Structures are given as structure tokens and as C-alpha cells.
Amino acid sequence: MPIGQNGPFTVYQSDCTLIPSCNRAQTFSGVGMLFVHDIKVRYSEVDSQGIVFNAHYLTYCDDTFESWLRACFADRLQSLGVEIVVKRAIIEWHTAAGLAALIELGMRLERVGRTSFEFRFEGGIQGTPAFTAQVTYVVVDRHTFEPLELPDRLRSVLARDA
């Protein structure tokens, strides 16, 4: 049940489940997204072909994930005492994005394991599918970068948003 607004987002009872208001909770697949984030393509992201250089799509996913993480944990992420790193990323392109395109990028949780979790990202431009990505994140020790079990706080947030 909504409890208020935070800019364009509807805030629910959960301290981190921010679903954009209106009809933006679904992307081109028609499947509900946990979080939706808009990205406007900048001049520096476009290559000589006039389209977004492929590596930037992972940056867009990372920016969306980081925005969701900030919404969930704010400054409390440091208190988890861990780092979250990318283990694996797969991207499939459907159409190219050009300069000044507005990419609506949604993400939803696909899997939670002992030390890792996976999100699916779907990017669209004016309702047209642009790309999808599967990104697996692993929780690691901040100093040794050895995999660790998900902290209880993170696991509970992921379980609530699954």
C-alpha cells in the first residue's frame, strides 16, 4: 500500500521498494519491475556510428542498480561491511540508442543464492525494446574480496522484493 511520493516514485511501506508512479512499473516485456530508472544518452556515450557504444549499456545497468541500492540502504550500505561486485553480465541488443535518447530501464530480481543474486534489466526507448541484460552480483569481503554469505539485511530486502 502506498504511503507517499518521493518525486516521481510511489513510496511503499517497505523502506526501499520504490516503484515509479503511473504506468511505469512495467517495461516492454509487460512484466512488473522492482525499480525503473531513466537514462538520457549523452554525447560522450555515442560512437562514430551515432549510437551508444556497447560498453555503456552495462554502465546504465550499474547506474540503475546503484540507484536502487541507494534507495534501499541510503547511507546504511557501509554498515553492511561488504562490497557487491559483478560476477557475470550478459547483454542482448534489440535496437540501437542514439544521442539524447531517453532509455527507460527497469530491473527485477531473478535469483537469490547463498553469496550472490541476479537481476534482469530491460531497457526501452519510447516503448520499443532496446536491450536486455542479466547481471549476477556477488557479495565479497571488503578487504580480501573473498565471497561471503549475503548479510541478513540485504537478504531480507531481496526476499521482500522478489
C-alpha atoms as an extended CHARMM CRD file, in Angstrom:
* protein
*
       162  EXT
         1         1  MET       CA              0.0000000000        0.0000000000        0.0000000000  PROA      1               0.0000000000
         2         2  PRO       CA              1.4540000000        3.3990000000       -0.9820000000  PROA      2               0.0000000000
         3         3  ILE       CA              2.3850000000        5.7120000000        1.8740000000  PROA      3               0.0000000000
         4         4  GLY       CA              3.5480000000        8.7470000000       -0.1100000000  PROA      4               0.0000000000
         5         5  GLN       CA              5.5210000000       10.1700000000       -3.0200000000  PROA      5               0.0000000000
         6         6  ASN       CA              9.2460000000       10.7420000000       -3.4640000000  PROA      6               0.0000000000
         7         7  GLY       CA              9.4790000000       12.7900000000       -6.6510000000  PROA      7               0.0000000000
         8         8  PRO       CA              8.2350000000       10.5670000000       -9.4770000000  PROA      8               0.0000000000
         9         9  PHE       CA              8.2850000000        7.4640000000       -7.2640000000  PROA      9               0.0000000000
        10        10  THR       CA              5.4910000000        5.9910000000       -5.2030000000  PROA      10              0.0000000000
        11        11  VAL       CA              6.8480000000        5.0060000000       -1.7850000000  PROA      11              0.0000000000
        12        12  TYR       CA              5.5020000000        1.8020000000       -0.2660000000  PROA      12              0.0000000000
        13        13  GLN       CA              5.6450000000        0.6020000000        3.3410000000  PROA      13              0.0000000000
        14        14  SER       CA              8.9540000000       -1.1640000000        2.6670000000  PROA      14              0.0000000000
        15        15  ASP       CA             11.8140000000        1.2790000000        3.1770000000  PROA      15              0.0000000000
        16        16  CYS       CA             13.2080000000        0.5170000000       -0.2600000000  PROA      16              0.0000000000
        17        17  THR       CA             10.5050000000       -0.6730000000       -2.6110000000  PROA      17              0.0000000000
        18        18  LEU       CA             10.2050000000        2.3420000000       -4.8740000000  PROA      18              0.0000000000
        19        19  ILE       CA              8.0160000000        1.7370000000       -7.8770000000  PROA      19              0.0000000000
        20        20  PRO       CA              7.5530000000        4.6480000000      -10.2580000000  PROA      20              0.0000000000
        21        21  SER       CA              4.0500000000        6.0260000000      -10.2500000000  PROA      21              0.0000000000
        22        22  CYS       CA              1.6610000000        5.8990000000      -13.2000000000  PROA      22              0.0000000000
        23        23  ASN       CA              2.2010000000        3.0080000000      -15.5900000000  PROA      23              0.0000000000
        24        24  ARG       CA              5.9990000000        2.8530000000      -15.4890000000  PROA      24              0.0000000000
        25        25  ALA       CA              6.1390000000       -0.2800000000      -13.3100000000  PROA      25              0.0000000000
        26        26  GLN       CA              6.2090000000       -2.3910000000      -16.4730000000  PROA      26              0.0000000000
        27        27  THR       CA              8.6550000000       -2.3450000000      -19.3340000000  PROA      27              0.0000000000
        28        28  PHE       CA              8.2680000000       -3.6980000000      -22.8380000000  PROA      28              0.0000000000
        29        29  SER       CA              8.0570000000       -7.3170000000      -21.6480000000  PROA      29              0.0000000000
        30        30  GLY       CA              4.9220000000       -6.4470000000      -19.6890000000  PROA      30              0.0000000000
        31        31  VAL       CA              6.4530000000       -7.9180000000      -16.5360000000  PROA      31              0.0000000000
        32        32  GLY       CA              6.4310000000       -5.7820000000      -13.4040000000  PROA      32              0.0000000000
        33        33  MET       CA              9.7380000000       -4.2100000000      -12.4750000000  PROA      33              0.0000000000
        34        34  LEU       CA             11.0990000000       -3.6520000000       -8.9990000000  PROA      34              0.0000000000
        35        35  PHE       CA             12.6700000000       -0.3410000000       -9.9400000000  PROA      35              0.0000000000
        36        36  VAL       CA             12.6220000000        1.8560000000      -13.0550000000  PROA      36              0.0000000000
        37        37  HSD       CA             15.2460000000        4.4690000000      -13.8400000000  PROA      37              0.0000000000
        38        38  ASP       CA             15.5220000000        6.8900000000      -16.7880000000  PROA      38              0.0000000000
        39        39  ILE       CA             18.8410000000        7.4390000000      -18.5580000000  PROA      39              0.0000000000
        40        40  LYS       CA             19.3810000000       10.1600000000      -21.1400000000  PROA      40              0.0000000000
        41        41  VAL       CA             22.1260000000        9.3150000000      -23.6320000000  PROA      41              0.0000000000
        42        42  ARG       CA             24.9380000000       11.8780000000      -23.5300000000  PROA      42              0.0000000000
        43        43  TYR       CA             27.2690000000       12.9470000000      -26.3480000000  PROA      43              0.0000000000
        44        44  SER       CA             30.2730000000       11.1750000000      -24.7930000000  PROA      44              0.0000000000
        45        45  GLU       CA             28.4160000000        7.8200000000      -24.8690000000  PROA      45              0.0000000000
        46        46  VAL       CA             27.8160000000        7.8210000000      -28.6310000000  PROA      46              0.0000000000
        47        47  ASP       CA             30.3830000000        6.3310000000      -31.0320000000  PROA      47              0.0000000000
        48        48  SER       CA             31.2780000000        7.1890000000      -34.6280000000  PROA      48              0.0000000000
        49        49  GLN       CA             28.2420000000        5.2100000000      -35.8370000000  PROA      49              0.0000000000
        50        50  GLY       CA             25.9910000000        7.6470000000      -33.9980000000  PROA      50              0.0000000000
        51        51  ILE       CA             24.7770000000        5.0330000000      -31.4820000000  PROA      51              0.0000000000
        52        52  VAL       CA             25.5920000000        4.2270000000      -27.8820000000  PROA      52              0.0000000000
        53        53  PHE       CA             28.8810000000        2.3400000000      -27.6030000000  PROA      53              0.0000000000
        54        54  ASN       CA             28.0990000000       -1.1790000000      -26.3140000000  PROA      54              0.0000000000
        55        55  ALA       CA             30.0300000000       -0.9310000000      -23.0040000000  PROA      55              0.0000000000
        56        56  HSD       CA             27.8300000000        1.9480000000      -21.8560000000  PROA      56              0.0000000000
        57        57  TYR       CA             24.8120000000       -0.3440000000      -21.5720000000  PROA      57              0.0000000000
        58        58  LEU       CA             26.4600000000       -2.0680000000      -18.6060000000  PROA      58              0.0000000000
        59        59  THR       CA             27.1050000000        1.3640000000      -17.1130000000  PROA      59              0.0000000000
        60        60  TYR       CA             23.3840000000        2.0850000000      -17.4680000000  PROA      60              0.0000000000
        61        61  CYS       CA             22.5680000000       -1.1720000000      -15.6500000000  PROA      61              0.0000000000
        62        62  ASP       CA             25.0940000000       -0.3320000000      -12.9430000000  PROA      62              0.0000000000
        63        63  ASP       CA             23.6260000000        3.1490000000      -12.5330000000  PROA      63              0.0000000000
        64        64  THR       CA             20.1210000000        1.7020000000      -12.1760000000  PROA      64              0.0000000000
        65        65  PHE       CA             21.2840000000       -0.9270000000       -9.6680000000  PROA      65              0.0000000000
        66        66  GLU       CA             23.1920000000        1.6860000000       -7.6620000000  PROA      66              0.0000000000
        67        67  SER       CA             20.1520000000        3.9930000000       -7.5960000000  PROA      67              0.0000000000
        68        68  TRP       CA             18.0140000000        1.1200000000       -6.2700000000  PROA      68              0.0000000000
        69        69  LEU       CA             20.6880000000        0.2610000000       -3.6970000000  PROA      69              0.0000000000
        70        70  ARG       CA             20.8010000000        3.8860000000       -2.5110000000  PROA      70              0.0000000000
        71        71  ALA       CA             17.0050000000        3.9220000000       -2.2480000000  PROA      71              0.0000000000
        72        72  CYS       CA             17.1530000000        0.7400000000       -0.1490000000  PROA      72              0.0000000000
        73        73  PHE       CA             20.0430000000        1.4840000000        2.1410000000  PROA      73              0.0000000000
        74        74  ALA       CA             20.8670000000        5.2000000000        1.8250000000  PROA      74              0.0000000000
        75        75  ASP       CA             23.9930000000        5.6850000000        3.9450000000  PROA      75              0.0000000000
        76        76  ARG       CA             23.4990000000        2.3640000000        5.7420000000  PROA      76              0.0000000000
        77        77  LEU       CA             25.1260000000        0.3320000000        2.9460000000  PROA      77              0.0000000000
        78        78  GLN       CA             28.5300000000        0.9670000000        4.5080000000  PROA      78              0.0000000000
        79        79  SER       CA             27.2620000000       -0.6270000000        7.7180000000  PROA      79              0.0000000000
        80        80  LEU       CA             26.9040000000       -3.9730000000        5.9220000000  PROA      80              0.0000000000
        81        81  GLY       CA             30.7150000000       -4.1880000000        5.8720000000  PROA      81              0.0000000000
        82        82  VAL       CA             30.7890000000       -5.8520000000        2.4450000000  PROA      82              0.0000000000
        83        83  GLU       CA             31.1740000000       -4.9640000000       -1.2110000000  PROA      83              0.0000000000
        84        84  ILE       CA             28.8750000000       -6.0100000000       -4.0270000000  PROA      84              0.0000000000
        85        85  VAL       CA             30.6830000000       -6.8210000000       -7.2790000000  PROA      85              0.0000000000
        86        86  VAL       CA             29.6210000000       -8.0300000000      -10.7120000000  PROA      86              0.0000000000
        87        87  LYS       CA             30.4040000000      -11.6920000000      -11.3810000000  PROA      87              0.0000000000
        88        88  ARG       CA             28.7070000000      -12.1150000000      -14.7580000000  PROA      88              0.0000000000
        89        89  ALA       CA             26.8450000000       -9.9610000000      -17.2740000000  PROA      89              0.0000000000
        90        90  ILE       CA             25.0190000000      -10.9180000000      -20.4600000000  PROA      90              0.0000000000
        91        91  ILE       CA             23.5370000000       -8.3240000000      -22.8080000000  PROA      91              0.0000000000
        92        92  GLU       CA             21.2470000000       -8.7690000000      -25.7780000000  PROA      92              0.0000000000
        93        93  TRP       CA             20.5460000000       -5.7880000000      -28.0230000000  PROA      93              0.0000000000
        94        94  HSD       CA             17.2210000000       -5.2620000000      -29.7880000000  PROA      94              0.0000000000
        95        95  THR       CA             17.7050000000       -1.7810000000      -31.2630000000  PROA      95              0.0000000000
        96        96  ALA       CA             20.2940000000        0.9760000000      -31.0480000000  PROA      96              0.0000000000
        97        97  ALA       CA             20.0150000000        4.0590000000      -28.8580000000  PROA      97              0.0000000000
        98        98  GLY       CA             21.2590000000        7.3660000000      -30.2470000000  PROA      98              0.0000000000
        99        99  LEU       CA             22.2360000000       10.7380000000      -28.8990000000  PROA      99              0.0000000000
       100       100  ALA       CA             19.7110000000       12.2550000000      -26.4680000000  PROA      100             0.0000000000
       101       101  ALA       CA             17.5580000000        9.1020000000      -26.4570000000  PROA      101             0.0000000000
       102       102  LEU       CA             15.7180000000        8.5760000000      -23.1870000000  PROA      102             0.0000000000
       103       103  ILE       CA             16.1570000000        4.9750000000      -22.0840000000  PROA      103             0.0000000000
       104       104  GLU       CA             13.6310000000        3.6870000000      -19.5670000000  PROA      104             0.0000000000
       105       105  LEU       CA             15.4950000000        0.9670000000      -17.7000000000  PROA      105             0.0000000000
       106       106  GLY       CA             13.6600000000       -1.4190000000      -15.3930000000  PROA      106             0.0000000000
       107       107  MET       CA             15.1390000000       -4.0950000000      -13.1760000000  PROA      107             0.0000000000
       108       108  ARG       CA             13.7040000000       -7.0640000000      -11.3390000000  PROA      108             0.0000000000
       109       109  LEU       CA             15.1800000000       -9.7450000000       -9.1340000000  PROA      109             0.0000000000
       110       110  GLU       CA             15.6000000000      -13.1160000000      -10.8380000000  PROA      110             0.0000000000
       111       111  ARG       CA             17.5090000000      -15.2180000000       -8.3050000000  PROA      111             0.0000000000
       112       112  VAL       CA             18.9690000000      -15.1280000000       -4.7920000000  PROA      112             0.0000000000
       113       113  GLY       CA             21.6790000000      -17.5750000000       -3.7510000000  PROA      113             0.0000000000
       114       114  ARG       CA             23.9430000000      -18.0180000000       -0.7450000000  PROA      114             0.0000000000
       115       115  THR       CA             26.5950000000      -15.4850000000       -1.8260000000  PROA      115             0.0000000000
       116       116  SER       CA             25.0630000000      -13.9930000000       -4.9670000000  PROA      116             0.0000000000
       117       117  PHE       CA             21.9220000000      -12.6420000000       -6.5830000000  PROA      117             0.0000000000
       118       118  GLU       CA             20.8630000000      -11.8280000000      -10.1380000000  PROA      118             0.0000000000
       119       119  PHE       CA             18.8560000000       -9.0040000000      -11.6700000000  PROA      119             0.0000000000
       120       120  ARG       CA             17.2820000000       -8.7680000000      -15.1120000000  PROA      120             0.0000000000
       121       121  PHE       CA             17.3800000000       -5.3440000000      -16.7370000000  PROA      121             0.0000000000
       122       122  GLU       CA             15.1200000000       -4.2690000000      -19.6040000000  PROA      122             0.0000000000
       123       123  GLY       CA             15.7920000000       -1.0390000000      -21.4520000000  PROA      123             0.0000000000
       124       124  GLY       CA             13.3300000000        0.5550000000      -23.8260000000  PROA      124             0.0000000000
       125       125  ILE       CA             13.0540000000        3.7530000000      -25.8480000000  PROA      125             0.0000000000
       126       126  GLN       CA              9.5140000000        5.1220000000      -26.1540000000  PROA      126             0.0000000000
       127       127  GLY       CA              8.1020000000        1.6290000000      -25.6070000000  PROA      127             0.0000000000
       128       128  THR       CA             10.4250000000       -0.0610000000      -28.1070000000  PROA      128             0.0000000000
       129       129  PRO       CA             12.7430000000       -2.7410000000      -26.6800000000  PROA      129             0.0000000000
       130       130  ALA       CA             16.3830000000       -1.5860000000      -26.8260000000  PROA      130             0.0000000000
       131       131  PHE       CA             18.2430000000       -4.2080000000      -24.7730000000  PROA      131             0.0000000000
       132       132  THR       CA             18.0220000000       -6.7720000000      -22.0010000000  PROA      132             0.0000000000
       133       133  ALA       CA             20.7460000000       -7.7650000000      -19.5680000000  PROA      133             0.0000000000
       134       134  GLN       CA             21.2260000000      -10.3970000000      -16.8740000000  PROA      134             0.0000000000
       135       135  VAL       CA             23.7080000000       -9.3440000000      -14.2030000000  PROA      135             0.0000000000
       136       136  THR       CA             24.9200000000      -11.5800000000      -11.3720000000  PROA      136             0.0000000000
       137       137  TYR       CA             26.2690000000       -9.8240000000       -8.2870000000  PROA      137             0.0000000000
       138       138  VAL       CA             28.4210000000      -11.4390000000       -5.5910000000  PROA      138             0.0000000000
       139       139  VAL       CA             28.8530000000      -10.2030000000       -2.0280000000  PROA      139             0.0000000000
       140       140  VAL       CA             32.5290000000      -10.1260000000       -1.0640000000  PROA      140             0.0000000000
       141       141  ASP       CA             34.6880000000       -9.1860000000        1.9010000000  PROA      141             0.0000000000
       142       142  ARG       CA             35.6870000000       -5.5360000000        1.6310000000  PROA      142             0.0000000000
       143       143  HSD       CA             39.4090000000       -6.2950000000        2.1330000000  PROA      143             0.0000000000
       144       144  THR       CA             40.0460000000       -9.7630000000        0.6860000000  PROA      144             0.0000000000
       145       145  PHE       CA             37.3130000000       -9.8050000000       -1.9790000000  PROA      145             0.0000000000
       146       146  GLU       CA             36.5050000000      -13.3920000000       -0.9970000000  PROA      146             0.0000000000
       147       147  PRO       CA             32.8160000000      -14.3230000000       -1.4420000000  PROA      147             0.0000000000
       148       148  LEU       CA             30.6460000000      -14.0250000000        1.6780000000  PROA      148             0.0000000000
       149       149  GLU       CA             27.1150000000      -15.0470000000        2.5180000000  PROA      149             0.0000000000
       150       150  LEU       CA             24.5790000000      -12.3180000000        1.8950000000  PROA      150             0.0000000000
       151       151  PRO       CA             24.1510000000      -10.1500000000        5.0130000000  PROA      151             0.0000000000
       152       152  ASP       CA             20.7800000000      -10.7170000000        6.6770000000  PROA      152             0.0000000000
       153       153  ARG       CA             19.6780000000       -7.1350000000        5.9940000000  PROA      153             0.0000000000
       154       154  LEU       CA             20.3980000000       -7.4550000000        2.2650000000  PROA      154             0.0000000000
       155       155  ARG       CA             18.8060000000      -10.9020000000        2.1000000000  PROA      155             0.0000000000
       156       156  SER       CA             15.6350000000       -9.6010000000        3.7710000000  PROA      156             0.0000000000
       157       157  VAL       CA             15.4040000000       -6.6840000000        1.3300000000  PROA      157             0.0000000000
       158       158  LEU       CA             15.9010000000       -9.0310000000       -1.6340000000  PROA      158             0.0000000000
       159       159  ALA       CA             13.3580000000      -11.5180000000       -0.2520000000  PROA      159             0.0000000000
       160       160  ARG       CA             10.7970000000       -8.7710000000        0.2110000000  PROA      160             0.0000000000
       161       161  ASP       CA             11.3170000000       -7.5160000000       -3.3380000000  PROA      161             0.0000000000
       162       162  ALA       CA             11.3660000000      -10.9250000000       -5.0520000000  PROA      162             0.0000000000
